[in-house]
Amino acid sequence: MASVSIKKLGVSFGSLNVLRDLDLEVDQGEFIVLLGPSGCGKSTLLNAVAGLLDVDAGQVWIGGKNVTWEEPKDRGIGMVFQSYALYPRMTAEGNLTFGLRVARMPKDEIARRVDRTADLLQIKPLLGRRPAELSGGQRQRVAIGRALVRDVDVFLFDEPLSNLDAKLRTELRVELKKLHNQLNSTMIYVTHDQIEALTLADRIAVMHGGVIQQLAAPKEIYRRPVNRFVAGFVGSPAMNFLEGTLTIVDGAPAIRIGDVTTGLAGYDFAAAPVEGRAVVLGIRPEQIVLADAAAAPSQVPIDIHLIDPMGADSLLWGTVGSDTVSVRIGPDDEYTVGDTVAGHFHPDQASVFDAGTGVRL
């Protein structure tokens, strides 16, 4: 395994700057997920690390070696693509061994690597089948195995599960996590699926507009997003946003939302709150409690518009003033559309953002 260091990286396509002055340090054995919407630059960054495109500025270091201008085959990487990219006329075993045979690796070493990889991915019974005889999940396992047999320092995954159905994605997420724990290899994984990011990553790099907005552990990303973009992108349903104005009530910070003022005592402001500042209060659906909540000191009135059963729980949709909110409730909780209920929350669990810049306060 090896560390990956990306220094002041810049990539442009004509007049379009996709990555700008980007820095990223990936430790040995770390599982980093690049998360963001389409067009944010995450796949471009992965391809730059892989050597599949030229960079305009900056450097890529792998295992302490500057590989910025090295060929992909000389970088010590294995890559798994979104499409399986398997040779249709070869068996699964043929696909696993093709690159090793081209490199004229001894037959006994090839056999050893295939046997180890097939054990890890539980594909031994599939080695004699062609891709057309495999399910989508089995094909992706073979594609992952093709990278594993190379015995490389760094593994790169470019949305490898996006072509699978929901059940298979869940199963392979578990397998990938197990695989990382077994190999303890350095892995960089690209996805736009926040659930994949939160469940797989040691750290998540949330990207937007070619810039890493926040790099942190999944819990930190979810609980303390650095800006409104990260807060809105991570979480399903998305974080609720309520526009308001900061004020001071009896010496304690509070927020005025329309005609309602609710306290923010206990919120960890980075700097002293300024009265009259336009802000956005962020509260996740599960952080709002509608039942007796004497321990939750703050509350807002919610006009109920819809209740959405989800099986294990339900989502209640309503409004606070002109802002739409969602609340996660129990499957057997009963509320009536058209009623107004008090939504209680703990300020220390919420987020407050500047209304203009979107930066967390």
Summary of the structure (lengths in Angstrom):
residues: 361
radius of gyration: 24.5
end to end distance: 38.7
largest distance: 78.9
contacts: 1143
relative contact order: 0.11
helix: 28%
strand: 35%
